[in-house]
Amino acid sequence: EAALKQTPRPRLIILIPDFHNPLGVSINAEKRQRAAQLAAEYNVPLVEDDPYSALRFMGETPLPIKAHDDSEMVFYLGSFSKMLAPAVRLGWLIAPVELTPRIAALRESIDLESSALMQRAVYDFLQRGLLKPHLERLNTTNRERCQLLMNMLDRYLGDIATWTKPEGGLFAWVTLPANIDTADMVKDAIENKVVYIPGHAFAVGNTHHNTMRLNFSNVQSNQFEESIGRLNEVIRRRL
């Protein structure tokens, strides 16, 4: 709301409501409703970018922001790339009917269309009822891996760091002591055969230098202790 009161007024709102990249946090139900109200009140379109809500492995899923949209100011985006496979660059859009021809024209101006073969493959996957059991297996695995990450962070970094505790998605956000520069430290981490994304890469301006994004979905369960142990070695040397 503070941003919308600025002059000049922002022309677009973009929110990731579930398991935010890179923070791993979600927007609660009250704030989702308020976000839809603000978009209408200030007449600023809101893009609800939601590639992660299907990846919930704990807790209850709140209604999307779009569910509170009475003014058609919320545009909902979904994606198969996180729930099926990264190479599936295919998604969907919920938008006012009168705008869809213009949106389609903009979409076609980028690369004509998404792969017809990929569209047919995903359609067949959905028609055969394979998505639900696939997500159940995926989320069971991610829940286990997330918990292993939380356990290892607590064991190795509990005295010097804080981190988000995701209920789904792919990421956790770690905050280290203020004198640690994760952008500068990443080269040491790579030499120790572990890697992360420095927090400043996601920030506006020259901020968040003591933070990092960790991905738990692409690490085998038997690798968490070694990987966080290696990361711990690098951080302790910096301290």
Residue frames relative to the residue before (quaternion, step in Angstrom):
aa qw qx qy qz dx dy dz
E 1.0000 0.0000 0.0000 0.0000 0.00 0.00 0.00
A 0.6243 0.5345 -0.3408 0.4566 3.59 1.01 -0.78
A 0.6517 0.5092 -0.3176 0.4639 3.58 0.98 -0.80
L 0.6772 0.5027 -0.2965 0.4480 3.58 0.97 -0.81
K 0.6384 0.5198 -0.3254 0.4651 3.59 1.22 -0.38
Q 0.5170 0.6566 -0.4129 0.3621 3.59 1.24 -0.16
T 0.2284 -0.7270 0.6244 0.1717 3.51 -1.35 0.33
P 0.4659 -0.2709 -0.8222 0.1834 1.58 -1.39 2.06
R 0.5587 -0.6175 0.4492 0.3236 3.54 -1.18 0.66
P 0.5372 -0.6000 0.4699 0.3614 3.62 -1.01 0.68
R 0.3753 -0.7484 0.5081 0.2021 3.56 -1.07 0.74
L 0.7965 0.1240 -0.0573 0.5890 3.57 1.24 -0.25
I 0.1935 -0.7386 0.6343 0.1211 3.57 -1.15 0.76
I 0.0279 -0.7753 0.6306 0.0205 3.59 -0.94 0.86
L 0.0252 0.8011 -0.5949 0.0605 3.58 -0.70 1.11
I 0.2089 -0.7104 0.6548 0.1513 3.55 -1.20 0.70
P 0.2204 -0.8571 0.4468 0.1315 3.62 0.02 1.23
D 0.7889 0.2716 -0.1318 0.5353 3.60 1.06 -0.67
F 0.8672 -0.0499 0.0158 0.4951 3.55 -0.93 1.04
H 0.1082 -0.8781 0.4659 0.0141 3.45 0.94 1.17
N 0.2689 -0.7077 0.6311 0.1687 3.54 -1.13 0.76
P 0.5841 -0.2488 -0.7694 0.0706 1.66 -1.28 2.18
L 0.5279 0.7132 -0.3887 0.2482 3.62 1.17 -0.29
G 0.3559 -0.7466 0.4926 0.2706 3.59 1.07 -0.65
V 0.5812 0.5910 -0.3698 0.4197 3.62 1.25 0.10
S 0.3045 -0.7487 0.5624 0.1745 3.58 -1.30 0.33
I 0.4666 -0.6500 0.5247 0.2908 3.56 -1.27 0.50
N 0.4126 -0.7322 0.4760 0.2589 3.59 -0.76 0.96
A 0.7277 -0.4741 0.2861 0.4048 3.54 -1.32 0.38
E 0.6509 0.5296 -0.3216 0.4387 3.60 0.94 -0.86
K 0.6923 0.4697 -0.2809 0.4702 3.58 0.92 -0.87
R 0.5889 0.5546 -0.3742 0.4533 3.60 1.11 -0.53
Q 0.6573 0.4988 -0.3053 0.4753 3.55 0.93 -0.88
R 0.6616 0.5064 -0.3029 0.4627 3.57 0.97 -0.88
A 0.6197 0.5477 -0.3476 0.4418 3.61 1.01 -0.73
A 0.6511 0.4986 -0.3135 0.4788 3.59 0.98 -0.82
Q 0.6409 0.5249 -0.3218 0.4584 3.59 1.00 -0.79
L 0.6670 0.5061 -0.3055 0.4535 3.58 0.95 -0.87
A 0.6123 0.5449 -0.3525 0.4515 3.59 1.01 -0.75
A 0.6796 0.4726 -0.2814 0.4855 3.56 0.99 -0.84
E 0.6675 0.5308 -0.3031 0.4252 3.56 0.90 -0.96
Y 0.7770 0.3204 -0.1645 0.5163 3.58 0.95 -0.88
N 0.3900 -0.7543 0.4535 0.2705 3.58 1.33 0.07
V 0.4639 0.6331 -0.4653 0.4093 3.56 0.96 0.97
P 0.4286 -0.7108 0.4844 0.2764 3.64 -0.64 1.02
L 0.1977 -0.7658 0.6051 0.0913 3.55 -1.11 0.81
V 0.1939 -0.7583 0.6140 0.1014 3.57 -0.80 1.05
E 0.1669 -0.7686 0.6132 0.0733 3.57 -0.67 1.15
D 0.1185 -0.8133 0.5695 0.0142 3.55 -0.18 1.34
D 0.0768 0.8549 -0.4966 0.1289 3.56 -0.15 1.28
P 0.1194 0.8161 -0.5573 0.0954 3.61 0.33 1.17
Y 0.7322 0.4999 -0.2080 0.4133 3.59 1.23 -0.41
S 0.5066 0.6953 -0.4357 0.2648 3.65 1.08 -0.45
A 0.6320 0.5354 -0.3385 0.4465 3.61 1.08 -0.60
L 0.6493 0.5244 -0.3086 0.4562 3.59 1.27 -0.26
R 0.3329 0.7424 -0.5129 0.2736 3.62 1.11 0.57
F 0.0568 -0.8041 0.5914 0.0235 3.57 -0.94 0.92
M 0.7505 0.2071 -0.1762 0.6024 3.61 1.32 0.13
G 0.8061 0.3216 -0.2021 0.4537 3.56 -1.22 0.47
E 0.5520 -0.6017 0.4787 0.3225 3.53 -1.40 -0.12
T 0.4171 -0.7118 0.5135 0.2360 3.57 -1.05 0.80
P 0.3284 -0.7320 0.5527 0.2254 3.65 -0.65 0.98
L 0.6240 -0.5048 0.4236 0.4199 3.54 -1.26 0.27
P 0.5297 -0.6152 0.4604 0.3591 3.60 -1.08 0.57
I 0.6566 -0.4840 0.3913 0.4260 3.55 -1.28 0.34
K 0.6071 0.5919 -0.3414 0.4056 3.57 1.02 -0.84
A 0.6095 0.5738 -0.3530 0.4180 3.61 1.09 -0.64
H 0.7046 0.4281 -0.2494 0.5080 3.60 1.22 -0.46
D 0.5181 0.6770 -0.3861 0.3525 3.58 1.31 0.04
D 0.0547 -0.8182 0.5723 -0.0070 3.58 -0.39 1.25
S 0.7152 0.4573 -0.2376 0.4722 3.59 1.26 -0.20
E 0.4135 -0.7256 0.4452 0.3231 3.60 1.32 0.08
M 0.4155 0.6891 -0.4826 0.3457 3.55 0.97 0.93
V 0.6519 0.4859 -0.3130 0.4910 3.61 1.29 -0.11
F 0.1522 -0.7668 0.6215 0.0508 3.54 -0.87 1.07
Y 0.1926 -0.8155 0.5405 0.0753 3.58 -0.56 1.17
L 0.0988 -0.7899 0.6046 0.0281 3.57 -0.88 1.03
G 0.0463 -0.7749 0.6300 0.0207 3.56 -1.01 0.88
S 0.1499 -0.8009 0.5769 0.0567 3.56 -1.22 0.43
F 0.3596 -0.7082 0.5669 0.2188 3.54 -1.19 0.68
S 0.5119 0.6991 -0.4081 0.2874 3.60 1.19 -0.36
K 0.7170 0.4139 -0.2588 0.4977 3.61 1.10 -0.58
M 0.7237 0.4445 -0.2615 0.4585 3.61 1.03 -0.66
L 0.7389 0.3437 -0.2241 0.5344 3.62 1.19 -0.42
A 0.7142 -0.3357 0.2720 0.5507 3.59 0.54 -1.17
P 0.6174 -0.5880 0.3702 0.3688 3.60 -1.04 0.72
A 0.6689 0.5183 -0.3091 0.4341 3.60 1.04 -0.68
V 0.5782 0.5696 -0.3838 0.4403 3.60 1.24 -0.21
R 0.0240 -0.8263 0.5618 -0.0315 3.56 0.22 1.30
L 0.4184 0.6856 -0.4537 0.3861 3.51 0.59 1.24
G 0.0803 0.8086 -0.5769 0.0834 3.55 -0.90 0.92
W 0.3325 -0.7269 0.5568 0.2260 3.54 -1.27 -0.32
L 0.2388 -0.7680 0.5872 0.0909 3.53 -1.28 0.50
I 0.1237 -0.7375 0.6570 0.0954 3.55 -1.10 0.79
A 0.1606 0.7854 -0.5652 0.1949 3.56 -0.53 1.23
P 0.6714 -0.4670 0.3618 0.4475 3.61 -1.23 0.24
V 0.5704 -0.6441 0.3944 0.3228 3.56 -0.89 1.00
E 0.6768 0.5160 -0.3129 0.4217 3.58 0.91 -0.85
L 0.6838 0.4793 -0.2906 0.4672 3.60 1.20 -0.39
T 0.5240 0.6864 -0.4114 0.2918 3.61 1.12 -0.44
P 0.6219 0.5189 -0.3877 0.4401 3.69 0.92 -0.56
R 0.6606 0.4984 -0.3120 0.4668 3.59 0.98 -0.78
I 0.6424 0.5083 -0.3206 0.4755 3.57 1.03 -0.82
A 0.6393 0.5219 -0.3279 0.4598 3.59 0.98 -0.80
A 0.6408 0.5192 -0.3288 0.4602 3.60 0.99 -0.78
L 0.6389 0.5072 -0.3229 0.4800 3.59 1.02 -0.78
R 0.6372 0.5331 -0.3225 0.4537 3.55 0.99 -0.87
E 0.6851 0.4895 -0.2841 0.4585 3.59 0.88 -0.94
S 0.6154 0.5643 -0.3540 0.4213 3.59 1.11 -0.57
I 0.6141 0.5618 -0.3482 0.4313 3.60 1.21 -0.40
D 0.7956 -0.1897 0.1437 0.5571 3.61 0.72 -1.03
L 0.6423 -0.5428 0.2798 0.4632 3.56 1.17 0.76
E 0.7406 -0.3382 0.2549 0.5218 3.63 0.53 -1.10
S 0.5804 -0.5187 0.4699 0.4162 3.53 -1.31 0.17
S 0.6763 -0.5099 0.3507 0.3996 3.57 -1.21 0.58
A 0.4262 -0.7035 0.5096 0.2524 3.58 -0.77 1.03
L 0.6172 0.5394 -0.3416 0.4598 3.58 1.06 -0.72
M 0.6685 0.4934 -0.3009 0.4681 3.58 0.93 -0.89
Q 0.6260 0.5334 -0.3390 0.4568 3.59 1.00 -0.77
R 0.6697 0.4937 -0.2984 0.4678 3.59 0.94 -0.89
A 0.6452 0.5267 -0.3214 0.4505 3.59 1.00 -0.82
V 0.6752 0.4760 -0.2954 0.4798 3.59 0.92 -0.91
Y 0.6163 0.5448 -0.3425 0.4539 3.58 1.00 -0.79
D 0.6665 0.4963 -0.2991 0.4689 3.59 0.90 -0.92
F 0.6240 0.5491 -0.3255 0.4507 3.58 1.02 -0.85
L 0.6882 0.4742 -0.2703 0.4780 3.56 0.95 -0.93
Q 0.6629 0.5226 -0.3081 0.4387 3.60 0.90 -0.91
R 0.6920 0.4668 -0.2705 0.4796 3.59 1.10 -0.64
G 0.4991 -0.7029 0.3982 0.3134 3.58 1.30 0.18
L 0.4083 0.7542 -0.4334 0.2770 3.57 1.17 0.53
L 0.5428 0.6592 -0.4056 0.3260 3.60 1.17 -0.41
K 0.6705 0.5197 -0.3215 0.4206 3.63 0.79 -0.94
P 0.7064 0.4251 -0.3028 0.4782 3.67 0.72 -0.85
H 0.5927 0.5583 -0.3646 0.4518 3.58 1.13 -0.60
L 0.6804 0.4812 -0.2911 0.4698 3.60 0.88 -0.93
E 0.6095 0.5488 -0.3555 0.4483 3.59 1.03 -0.69
R 0.6715 0.4760 -0.2963 0.4844 3.60 0.92 -0.88
L 0.6564 0.5275 -0.3062 0.4441 3.57 0.92 -0.95
N 0.7186 0.4518 -0.2586 0.4611 3.57 0.81 -0.99
T 0.5869 0.5484 -0.3713 0.4657 3.59 1.12 -0.54
T 0.6668 0.4922 -0.2935 0.4765 3.56 0.96 -0.89
N 0.6833 0.4872 -0.2962 0.4561 3.58 0.89 -0.90
R 0.6005 0.5434 -0.3654 0.4590 3.59 1.08 -0.62
E 0.6546 0.5077 -0.3060 0.4692 3.57 0.94 -0.88
R 0.6954 0.4753 -0.2832 0.4585 3.58 0.87 -0.93
C 0.6251 0.5272 -0.3427 0.4625 3.59 1.01 -0.73
Q 0.6661 0.5002 -0.3097 0.4584 3.58 0.91 -0.87
L 0.6214 0.5265 -0.3391 0.4708 3.58 1.05 -0.72
L 0.6357 0.5180 -0.3269 0.4698 3.58 0.99 -0.81
M 0.6503 0.5143 -0.3212 0.4576 3.59 0.90 -0.92
N 0.6583 0.5199 -0.3100 0.4475 3.57 0.95 -0.90
M 0.6973 0.4727 -0.2804 0.4601 3.56 0.91 -0.91
L 0.6063 0.5335 -0.3528 0.4726 3.58 1.07 -0.67
D 0.6585 0.5051 -0.3097 0.4640 3.56 0.95 -0.86
R 0.6713 0.5106 -0.3009 0.4451 3.57 0.95 -0.84
Y 0.7988 0.3453 -0.1570 0.4670 3.56 0.79 -1.04
L 0.8263 0.2357 -0.0806 0.5052 3.60 0.96 -0.85
G 0.3603 0.7901 -0.4491 0.2106 3.57 1.27 0.08
D 0.6903 0.4899 -0.2817 0.4518 3.58 1.13 -0.56
I 0.7906 0.3129 -0.1577 0.5021 3.61 1.18 -0.35
A 0.7749 0.3260 -0.1537 0.5192 3.64 1.18 -0.36
T 0.1887 -0.7187 0.6462 0.1738 3.51 -1.40 0.22
W 0.0463 -0.8056 0.5906 0.0062 3.59 -1.17 0.45
T 0.5308 -0.5976 0.4916 0.3456 3.54 -1.27 0.43
K 0.2777 -0.7487 0.5835 0.1476 3.56 -1.22 0.57
P 0.1942 -0.8435 0.4901 0.1028 3.59 0.21 1.28
E 0.3062 -0.7145 0.5971 0.1981 3.55 -1.26 0.55
G 0.7930 0.0141 -0.0157 0.6089 3.56 1.29 0.16
G 0.6132 0.5750 -0.3999 0.3654 3.54 -1.28 -0.26
L 0.6056 -0.5940 0.4364 0.2999 3.53 -1.30 -0.52
F 0.7841 0.3914 -0.1303 0.4637 3.58 1.17 -0.56
A 0.0945 -0.7240 0.6736 0.1146 3.48 -1.42 0.38
W 0.3115 -0.7516 0.5658 0.1336 3.56 -1.16 0.78
V 0.1275 -0.8149 0.5652 0.0168 3.55 -0.63 1.16
T 0.1418 -0.7724 0.6157 0.0649 3.56 -0.98 0.94
L 0.1924 -0.7961 0.5717 0.0488 3.55 -0.73 1.19
P 0.7099 -0.4092 0.3174 0.4773 3.64 -1.21 0.03
A 0.6465 -0.5946 0.3305 0.3454 3.55 -1.07 0.82
N 0.6849 0.4997 -0.2994 0.4376 3.61 1.08 -0.58
I 0.5610 0.5745 -0.3986 0.4432 3.60 1.27 0.08
D 0.1524 -0.7612 0.6259 0.0746 3.58 -0.92 0.98
T 0.2673 -0.8147 0.4919 0.1509 3.57 -0.17 1.24
A 0.5835 0.5656 -0.3803 0.4416 3.60 1.16 -0.46
D 0.6875 0.4538 -0.2720 0.4974 3.56 0.99 -0.84
M 0.6736 0.5310 -0.2878 0.4260 3.58 1.06 -0.77
V 0.5488 0.6677 -0.4010 0.3037 3.59 1.11 -0.59
K 0.6129 0.5473 -0.3668 0.4362 3.60 1.05 -0.61
D 0.6290 0.5132 -0.3316 0.4807 3.58 1.10 -0.67
A 0.6297 0.5380 -0.3299 0.4531 3.56 1.03 -0.79
I 0.6562 0.5101 -0.3138 0.4590 3.57 0.92 -0.90
E 0.6301 0.5208 -0.3299 0.4722 3.58 1.03 -0.74
N 0.7065 0.4099 -0.2509 0.5195 3.58 1.18 -0.57
K 0.4964 -0.7203 0.3713 0.3113 3.55 1.36 0.44
V 0.6117 0.4261 -0.4152 0.5215 3.51 0.86 1.12
V 0.0627 -0.8246 0.5621 0.0086 3.61 -1.02 0.65
Y 0.0665 -0.7555 0.6515 0.0189 3.54 -1.30 0.53
I 0.4557 -0.6258 0.5327 0.3419 3.57 -1.33 -0.04
P 0.4116 -0.7108 0.5056 0.2641 3.65 -0.64 1.03
G 0.5756 -0.6481 0.3866 0.3149 3.56 -0.95 0.90
H 0.6252 0.5694 -0.3614 0.3928 3.59 0.96 -0.75
A 0.5548 0.6206 -0.3931 0.3906 3.61 1.17 -0.46
F 0.7147 0.4212 -0.2446 0.5019 3.59 1.20 -0.47
A 0.6261 0.6107 -0.3092 0.3735 3.58 1.26 -0.37
V 0.3990 -0.6416 0.5896 0.2855 3.52 -1.33 0.39
G 0.7963 0.1873 -0.1630 0.5516 3.56 -0.59 1.12
N 0.6517 -0.5350 0.3952 0.3645 3.51 -1.37 0.03
T 0.3849 0.7331 -0.4521 0.3315 3.58 0.57 1.22
H 0.7996 0.3567 -0.2400 0.4193 3.52 -1.45 -0.02
H 0.2316 0.8120 -0.5053 0.1780 3.58 1.01 0.80
N 0.7101 0.4357 -0.2696 0.4829 3.60 1.16 -0.33
T 0.6049 0.5521 -0.3469 0.4571 3.58 1.20 0.49
M 0.0698 -0.7851 0.6137 0.0454 3.56 -1.32 0.33
R 0.3282 -0.7012 0.5921 0.2238 3.52 -1.29 0.47
L 0.1204 -0.7703 0.6236 0.0574 3.54 -0.95 0.96
N 0.2351 -0.7475 0.6075 0.1300 3.57 -1.07 0.83
F 0.1915 -0.8120 0.5426 0.0981 3.59 -0.65 1.08
S 0.5824 0.6353 -0.3694 0.3475 3.62 1.18 -0.37
N 0.7494 0.4014 -0.2049 0.4851 3.58 1.13 -0.59
V 0.5766 0.5426 -0.3819 0.4767 3.58 1.23 0.51
Q 0.4328 -0.6888 0.5127 0.2746 3.58 -0.84 0.92
S 0.6367 -0.5822 0.3521 0.3628 3.57 -1.07 0.78
N 0.7125 0.4569 -0.2677 0.4603 3.60 0.99 -0.74
Q 0.6337 0.5537 -0.3235 0.4326 3.60 1.28 0.07
F 0.5049 0.6962 -0.4210 0.2883 3.61 1.17 -0.32
E 0.6666 0.5025 -0.3304 0.4404 3.57 0.82 -0.86
E 0.6733 0.4829 -0.3056 0.4691 3.59 0.89 -0.86
S 0.6858 0.5007 -0.3048 0.4313 3.60 0.85 -0.92
I 0.6908 0.4361 -0.2879 0.4998 3.61 0.89 -0.84
G 0.5873 0.5571 -0.3668 0.4585 3.58 1.12 -0.53
R 0.6554 0.4923 -0.3073 0.4834 3.58 0.98 -0.81
L 0.6414 0.5133 -0.3223 0.4703 3.56 0.99 -0.83
N 0.6259 0.5482 -0.3230 0.4510 3.56 1.01 -0.82
E 0.6278 0.5402 -0.3343 0.4498 3.59 0.97 -0.82
V 0.6662 0.5057 -0.2975 0.4604 3.56 0.93 -0.94
I 0.6736 0.4991 -0.2954 0.4582 3.59 0.90 -0.94
R 0.6625 0.5111 -0.3166 0.4467 3.60 0.88 -0.90
R 0.6217 0.5305 -0.3477 0.4596 3.59 1.03 -0.70
R 0.6510 0.5094 -0.3127 0.4678 3.58 1.04 -0.75
L 0.6447 0.5205 -0.3244 0.4564 3.58 1.02 -0.71
